[in-house]
Amino acid sequence: MCTLEKHGDVFVLTLTGSSDVDEHRFGPPAIDSILSAIAKAKAEATPGSALITTSHGKFFSNGLDLAWAQAAGSRAGARERLLYMVESFRPVVAAMMDLPMPTVAAANGHAAAAGFTLALSHDYVIMRRDKGVLYMSEVDIGATLPDYFTALFRAKVGSATARRDVLLRAKKIKGEEALRMGLVQAAYDSEEQVAEASMRLAKQMAGRKWAGEVYAEIRKSLYPDLCGVLGLDIRAVVSNSKL
Amino acid sequence: MCTLEKHGDVFVLTLTGSSDVDEHRFGPSAIDSILSAIAKAKAEATPGSALITTSHGKFFSNGLDLAWAQAAGSRAGARERLLYMVESFRPVVAAMMDLPMPTVAAVNGHAAAAGFTLALSHDYVIMRRDKGVLYMSEVDIGATLPDYFTALFRAKVGSATARRDVLLRAKKIKGEEALRMGLVQAAYDSEEQVAEASMRLAKQMAGRKWAGEVYAEIRKSLYPDLCGVLGLDIRAVVSNSKL
């Protein structure tokens, strides 16, 4: 599940779990919870808002709840549940693209598959460099990626070589390498430093007092192919009171 | 407004103003003037032609003439004038894509919004590193970018991170950083050095004696999405007398 708190102008969405080693998997209830939190932040957005998404412990998120899928008891049932989660998670990525404020993923730990996708749905990603990896596990698991996952990686990961290493080679990418590959903005030596740096960056962005609607449309205009896959329109907006 | 002069094989388009701190804004008259100058260069093109666009003083150009827009006296009138300038400027970018000769933007000072767009419409950009920034101000101003601006940046700025920093973060980019981000070819320590280096580069390109029509079509073929947005066709051309 997740919680949504406000620290001044900055919304903090925290993926919650039962222990320090909770994988923060995205099953149907968690996906619902995340969607609601993003919708709430959107509803309460003002110029100068920002969002941080984070978690605590060993994992940021290890992705969709495959155990729930397998608990269906049959291969057909498992596939149906997997497809259900993939389609339920699509609006999460769409909502992140549409969110009228700057967004920062404070990746406290491992981010794999849909967890890595969630992080990459943010405008900026900050992670640890002492622990934790970014990892697209799909080829190792034996499943192709949903179209919107691939579209997101093509949108955000500029280097063809990096995309191949991330998606086709299933590289487990530590902080320093993630920095070199342009996957993250910065990498720090502890969960606390990641949290502080993320808050600093979020507050810095919030201080620019951008008009949220304009910000969201400019963001989407950076990723037109991804928006096409997600079915998101991109509009022209002027929010300047003199224009 | 602007002037067009010829230095040997090299056309020099100079954005003119009333003082050293003129912002060289693009109002309807300036846009007309620039379009005419580009058309004249095109009409007089020969194999071995090249074009430099430059200005003098603190600003290369700070973009569209927003003051003229606001002088409409009403918000609706201002928006109408802004839209008018945006649509009038579109053919400038198209004409730069179609120009049958190598082009160099000699950026003597600040280049913001449509000014940055004009610079980036050239094959090569040379700027100062001691003064001046490249800056897409739209998110700060509270307006989304015209489609052809975004298409130009997606065409010319290869790194997804750089595009985000330029368009979504509205970074003010000095010479050294512009070099690192791949936005410019070179950066020098004074307006004179920028002018000299730009002339050197233009003459070097001119010395290749490229068939202008072939050059323009190859240029456009590098940026098919941008050409699509601008409504420009891309044709196959053979100008070799033996083929």
Interface residues (C-beta under 8 A of the other chain):
Chain A: D123 A155 K156 V157 G158 G182 M205 R208 W210 A211 V214 Y215 E217 I218 R219 S221 L222 P224 R235 A236 V237 V238 S239 N240 S241 K242 L243
Chain B: L66 A69 Q70 R75 A78 R79 L82 E138 V139 D140 I141 G142 A143 T144 L145 P146 D147 T150 R154 G158 S159 A160 T161 R163 R164 L167 L168 R169 A170
